[in-house]
């Protein structure tokens, strides 16, 4: 029963009951028992009126109120039967449409909140890493500066014999070179870490870079008596920043050369997989503890301080820079132990040729 029909029935009912009541009152003087009938009719009129008002107005509004409470509690799946009065039905439809929009807004809000939480956590992690990096830089730079200051003071006070002056001055120069190199690498790290810094990539031949690095490190390779074996053709191209990627390969090769025993082999291999290529650089004669592998890309982390003590190469930033460069190129990479060796791999997923 819709609202218009309900009102019509109610009006007709009141008209009929009014006529009946008037007739009964006219006959009351003759038939006294009609008082009882009149009272009964009045009670029935009251009950029927309340029933019609409840079903036409109160019940739909109560149902709408219940529906609104469930929507307010984010229970958008709740449904309730609404009396099909035109106005009430339209109101229910509007509430349902509003609930649908609120549901989408609520879902979007939680998605954005979750995404912002991830960004915040990443920001906190990056901030903590930067703090640790700055602290490590401060500590690392103090060492060569302390050596320079102590040596210069000793020279000024004529503590060293005259014949050793040149050697001590040479030590100062070496420490200055180390500090300069470290500062340059730190500048490079901050450049790569800047989200606004875009690498200028070109079509780079991997074989050319490997060949140049091997030629640049020829003296070092001879010093550590390494044998470099290229097991297959490395002649393929990829979109890379030439200088930055070459720096990454240099650091990987430097570690492979100086942190493995003398007279060992370093193999460079390109593997063809179904949808990608993998460049592998393996140095033999040594493995890395699993705990150390998890930390090996951290700045200034050294696997064995005693082993690197007195070396002219490395400041603990090498593999951290490799990490920064490869991640800026969106390349997957990693280090793992193999049989009597350590493998560094780089995955190229979109190979040009």
C-alpha positions in Angstrom: 0.0 0.0 0.0 1.5 3.3 -1.1 1.2 6.6 0.7 -1.6 8.1 -1.5 -3.8 5.0 -1.3 -3.3 4.8 2.4 -4.5 8.3 2.9 -7.5 7.7 0.7 -8.5 4.6 2.6 -8.0 6.4 5.9 -10.3 9.3 4.8 -13.0 7.0 3.5 -12.8 5.0 6.7 -13.2 8.1 8.8 -16.2 9.3 6.7 -18.0 6.0 7.0 -17.3 5.7 10.7 -18.5 9.3 11.3 -21.8 8.5 9.5 -22.2 5.3 11.5 -21.5 7.1 14.7 -24.0 9.8 14.0 -26.7 7.3 13.1 -26.0 5.3 16.3 -26.2 8.5 18.4 -29.6 9.3 16.9 -30.8 5.9 17.8 -29.3 5.8 21.3 -32.6 7.3 22.8 -34.5 4.2 21.7 -31.8 1.5 21.9 -29.5 2.0 24.9 -27.3 -1.0 24.1 -26.0 0.9 21.1 -23.7 2.7 23.5 -21.6 -0.4 23.7 -21.4 -0.7 19.9 -20.4 3.0 19.7 -17.5 2.4 22.2 -16.4 -0.7 20.3 -16.4 1.2 17.0 -14.4 4.0 18.5 -11.8 1.6 19.8 -11.6 -0.1 16.4 -11.2 3.3 14.7 -8.4 4.2 17.1 -6.6 0.8 16.6 -7.0 0.9 12.8 -5.8 4.5 12.7 -2.7 3.7 14.7 -2.0 0.6 12.6 -2.2 2.6 9.3 -0.1 5.5 10.6 2.6 3.0 11.9 2.8 1.1 8.6 2.6 4.2 6.4 5.0 6.4 8.3 6.5 5.1 11.6 7.7 1.7 10.4 9.5 2.9 7.3 11.2 5.7 9.2 12.2 3.2 11.9 13.7 0.9 9.3 15.5 3.8 7.7 16.9 4.8 11.0 18.1 1.3 11.6 19.7 1.3 8.1 21.4 4.6 8.8 22.8 3.3 12.1 24.3 0.3 10.3 25.8 2.5 7.6 27.2 4.8 10.3 29.0 1.7 11.8 30.5 1.0 8.3 28.2 -2.0 7.8 27.3 -1.2 4.2 26.2 -4.8 3.5 23.1 -4.4 5.8 19.7 -4.3 3.9 16.2 -3.8 5.2 12.7 -3.9 3.7 11.2 -0.4 3.2 7.4 0.1 2.7 7.1 1.0 -1.0 5.8 4.5 -0.4 7.1 6.8 -3.2 8.7 9.4 -0.9 10.0 6.8 1.5 11.4 4.6 -1.3 13.1 7.6 -2.9 14.6 8.5 0.5 15.8 4.9 1.0 17.4 4.9 -2.4 19.2 8.2 -1.7 20.5 6.8 1.6 21.6 3.6 -0.2 23.4 5.6 -2.9 25.0 7.7 -0.2 26.1 4.6 1.6 27.6 3.2 -1.6 29.6 6.4 -2.1 30.7 6.4 1.5 31.8 2.8 1.2 34.0 3.7 -1.8 35.4 6.7 0.0 36.1 4.6 3.1 37.8 2.0 1.0 39.9 4.6 -0.8 40.8 6.2 2.6 42.1 3.0 3.9 44.1 2.4 0.7 45.6 5.8 1.0 46.2 5.4 4.7 48.0 2.1 4.1 50.1 3.6 1.2 51.0 6.6 3.3 52.0 4.3 6.2 54.3 2.5 3.8 55.8 5.8 2.6 56.2 6.9 6.2 57.9 3.7 7.3 60.2 3.9 4.2 60.9 7.6 5.0 61.7 6.7 8.6 64.0 3.8 7.4 65.7 6.1 4.9 66.1 8.8 7.6 67.6 6.3 10.0 70.0 5.0 7.2 71.1 8.6 6.5 71.8 9.2 10.2 73.8 6.0 10.3 75.6 7.0 7.1 76.5 10.4 8.4 77.7 8.9 11.7 79.8 6.4 9.8 81.2 9.1 7.5 82.2 11.2 10.5 83.9 8.2 12.1 85.7 7.1 8.9 87.0 10.6 8.0 88.4 11.1 11.5 90.9 8.2 10.9 92.8 9.7 7.9 92.6 13.2 9.4 94.1 11.9 12.6 96.9 10.3 10.7 97.6 13.4 8.7 97.5 15.6 11.8 99.8 13.3 13.8 102.3 12.9 10.9 102.3 16.7 10.1 102.9 17.5 13.8 105.7 15.0 14.0 107.3 16.5 10.9 106.9 20.0 12.3 108.6 19.0 15.6 111.5 17.2 13.8 110.6 13.9 15.4 111.3 11.9 12.2 114.8 11.5 10.9 115.6 13.6 7.8 115.8 10.5 5.5 112.2 9.5 6.3 110.7 12.9 5.5 109.7 12.0 2.0 108.1 8.7 3.1 106.1 10.5 5.8 105.0 13.2 3.4 104.0 10.4 1.0 101.8 8.9 3.7 100.1 12.2 4.2 99.4 12.4 0.4 98.0 8.9 0.5 95.7 9.7 3.4 94.6 12.9 1.6 93.8 10.9 -1.5 91.8 8.4 0.5 89.8 11.2 2.1 89.3 12.9 -1.2 88.1 9.6 -2.8 85.7 9.0 0.1 84.2 12.5 -0.1 83.8 12.0 -3.9 82.0 8.7 -3.3 79.8 10.3 -0.6 78.8 13.0 -3.1 77.9 10.3 -5.6 75.8 8.5 -3.0 73.8 11.5 -2.2 73.3 12.2 -5.9 72.0 8.7 -6.5 69.8 8.9 -3.4 68.1 12.0 -4.6 64.6 11.1 -5.9 64.8 14.0 -8.4 68.1 12.7 -9.9 67.5 11.0 -13.2 70.2 8.8 -14.8 71.0 9.7 -18.4 70.8 6.2 -20.0 72.0 5.2 -23.4 72.4 1.9 -25.3 75.5 0.5 -23.6 77.4 -2.6 -24.6 78.1 -4.8 -21.6 81.1 -6.5 -23.2 82.7 -3.1 -23.7 82.4 -2.1 -20.1 83.8 -5.4 -18.8 86.7 -5.1 -21.2 87.5 -1.6 -20.1 87.3 -2.5 -16.4 89.7 -5.5 -16.9 92.1 -3.2 -18.8 92.0 -0.5 -16.0 92.7 -3.1 -13.4 95.4 -5.0 -15.3 98.2 -4.0 -12.8 96.0 -5.0 -9.9 95.1 -8.3 -11.5 98.8 -9.0 -11.9 99.6 -8.0 -8.4 97.0 -10.4 -6.9 97.9 -13.0 -9.6 94.3 -13.5 -10.8 93.2 -15.3 -13.9 90.1 -13.7 -15.5 88.0 -16.1 -17.5 85.1 -14.9 -19.7 83.1 -18.1 -20.2 80.8 -16.9 -23.1 80.0 -13.9 -25.3 79.1 -10.8 -23.3 78.2 -8.8 -26.4 74.7 -7.4 -25.7 73.3 -4.0 -25.0 71.1 -2.4 -22.4 69.8 1.0 -21.5 72.3 2.2 -18.8 74.2 5.2 -17.6 77.7 4.3 -18.9 79.8 6.0 -16.1 77.6 4.9 -13.2 77.3 1.3 -14.4 81.0 1.1 -15.1 81.6 2.3 -11.5 79.4 -0.5 -10.2 81.3 -3.1 -12.2 84.6 -1.6 -11.0 83.6 -2.0 -7.4 82.4 -5.6 -7.9 85.6 -6.5 -9.7 87.8 -4.7 -7.1 86.2 -6.8 -4.3 86.6 -10.0 -6.3 90.3 -9.2 -6.9 91.6 -8.1 -3.5 89.3 -10.2 -1.2 90.1 -13.6 -2.6 93.4 -15.6 -2.3 96.3 -15.3 -4.7 96.4 -17.4 -7.8 92.6 -17.8 -7.9 90.2 -17.5 -10.8 87.5 -14.9 -11.5 84.9 -16.0 -14.0 82.5 -13.6 -15.8 79.5 -15.3 -17.4 76.4 -14.2 -19.2 73.4 -16.6 -18.8 70.4 -16.6 -21.1 67.1 -17.3 -19.3 63.7 -17.3 -20.9 62.8 -13.7 -20.4 66.0 -12.1 -19.1 69.8 -12.3 -18.9 72.0 -12.7 -15.9 75.5 -11.3 -15.6 77.6 -13.4 -13.0 81.0 -12.5 -11.6 82.4 -15.3 -9.4 85.6 -15.1 -7.4 86.9 -18.5 -6.1 88.9 -19.5 -3.0 86.6 -17.8 -0.4 83.0 -17.8 0.8 81.1 -15.3 2.9 79.2 -16.1 6.2 75.4 -15.9 5.7 75.1 -13.2 8.4 77.7 -11.1 6.6 75.8 -11.4 3.3 72.7 -9.8 4.8 74.9 -6.8 5.8 77.3 -6.6 3.0 75.6 -3.7 1.2 75.5 -1.5 4.3 77.8 1.5 4.1 81.3 1.0 5.7 80.6 -2.6 6.5 83.6 -4.8 6.3 83.5 -8.6 6.5 87.0 -8.9 8.1 88.7 -5.8 9.5 92.0 -7.7 9.9 92.0 -8.9 6.3 91.6 -5.4 5.0 93.9 -3.7 7.5 96.8 -2.0 5.7 95.2 -2.3 2.2 95.3 0.6 -0.1 92.0 -0.3 -1.6 88.5 0.0 -0.3 86.8 2.2 2.3 83.7 0.2 3.0 81.5 2.1 0.5 82.2 0.0 -2.6 79.2 -2.4 -2.4 76.9 0.3 -1.0 77.6 2.4 -4.1 76.9 -0.7 -6.2 73.6 -1.1 -4.5 72.7 2.5 -5.1 73.7 2.4 -8.7 71.8 -0.8 -9.6 68.7 0.2 -7.7 68.7 3.6 -9.6 68.8 1.5 -12.8 65.9 -0.7 -11.4 68.1 -3.8 -11.8 67.8 -6.9 -9.5 71.1 -8.0 -8.0 72.5 -10.1 -5.2 75.5 -12.0 -3.7 75.4 -15.7 -2.9 77.9 -18.4 -2.1 78.7 -21.1 -4.6 81.1 -24.1 -4.4 84.3 -22.6 -3.0 83.4 -19.1 -4.2 81.2 -16.0 -4.1 78.9 -15.0 -6.9 77.7 -11.5 -7.6 74.8 -11.4 -10.1 72.9 -8.7 -12.0 69.6 -9.5 -13.8 68.7 -7.7 -17.0 65.0 -8.2 -17.6 64.5 -6.2 -20.8 67.4 -7.0 -23.1 67.8 -5.0 -26.2 69.9 -7.5 -28.2 
